[in-house]
Amino acid sequence: MVGENYREVEERVRKACERSGRSRSEVTLIAVSKTKPVGMIREAMEAGACVFGENKVQELCEKWEELPKELHWHMIGHLQRNKVKYVVGRAELIHSVDSLRLAEEISREAVKKKLQAKILIEVNVAEEESKFGVRVDGAEELIRRAAVLPNVCICGLMTIAPYVTDPEENRPIFRSLKKLAVDIKKKNIDNVHMDVLSMGMTGDYEVAIEEGATMVRVGTGIFGERNYGI
């Protein structure tokens, strides 16, 4: 079932790229495996998945230890500063950097481990009270301050759009994030790249791709409903 779902999502990603005149290679499909067992991840791997996203640090660490090292792990959930040491060196990309203090902690850990930490700045485009992320009007200041930190590379932006029944409702959200990325790129800030736009989830990833997403985070569409009881 997981493999079948993955192949279906992959086909929908391909068609969305085609509709928007983009190459399929421009979009990374992240299989969001939070709360899902290793067996299901292996099923997704057999269908071609190699990039996985986790929300919880402990889960990411456990799966990183157990599964083949050629997999690519992304930290997509809210990250507390006291957990940074476990993520740096395991997650290839941290999507959810929403404060300078978090960026500073990532920098300290990356310096300690003598590696480059790749991060995205999380932007709360919809300004939802329940969501993390810097507001659009505060994003540039955070980016400028984080960009000077050692051993940190800002690769782009991430947003979590509101839950909607009609994905078209989130098109303006995705468009706003894309515009912000274009505006920041024009400023040529040292150590800042706007190559990555992480936006779009199971309910709206096709619209996100049409609006310029380079990474989409699909969990339920691949693994089915999550089990929060574990």
Residue, then its C-alpha position, 0 to 999 in steps of 0.5 A: m500500500v505504501g509503495e503504491n501510494y508513493r508511486e501515485v504521489e510521484e506521478r502527481v508531482r510529475k504532472a504538476c511540474e509538467r503543468s507549470g513548465r518545470s522539470r521534475s528534477e526541480v522538486t524534491l518529494i519528502a516522505v514525511s514518516k513521523t509516527k510511522p514504523v521502520g517497516m513502512i519506511r522500507e516499503a517507501m524505499e522500495a518504491g523509490a523514496c530516499v528523502f524522509g522528513e521527521n517532526k520529532v528529534q527522537e524519532l529522527c535519531e532512532k530511524w537514522e541509526e536503524l536505516p541505511k546511511e544513504l537516506h536523506w533525513h530532513m528535520i521539518g518539525h519545531l526544533q527546541r534549542n536543547k535538542v539541536k545537538y542531536v539533529v546537527g550531523r543527522a539531518e541534511l536540512i533543518h526546515s524550521v529555523d524561526s529565531l536567531r537563538l535557534a540559528e545560533e545554537i545550530s551554528r555552535e553545534a556545527v562549529k563543534k562538529k566541524l560541519q556545515a549546517k544547512i537551514l531554511i527560515e520558517v515563515n508564518v505567511a498566514e500569520e496563524e497564532s498556532k504556528f511557528g515561524v517568523r512573520v513575512d515582515g521580519a524574515e529579512e532581518l532574521i536572515r541577515r543576522a543568521a547569515v553571519l553565523p559560522n558554519v550555517c548556510i541559509c538555503g531558502l524558506m519554508t512555510i506551513a500553510p493553513y489546513v484547508t479543504d480546497p487547496e486553491e485557498n493556499r495558492p496566495i500563501f505559496r505565492s507570497l513565500k515565492k515573492l519573498a524568496v525572489d525579493i531576498k535573492k535580489k539583495n545578494i546577501d552573503n551566505v544566503h541562497m534562495d534555492v529551496l522553497s519548502m511548501g505544500m503538504t498532502g492536501d495542497y502540494e500540487v498547487a505549491i509546485e505550480e507556485g514554485a515549491t522545490m520541496v513538498r512534504v507529503g505524509t498522509g498521502i504516502f503513509g496514510e493517517r498518522n497514529y499519535g498514540i505511539 
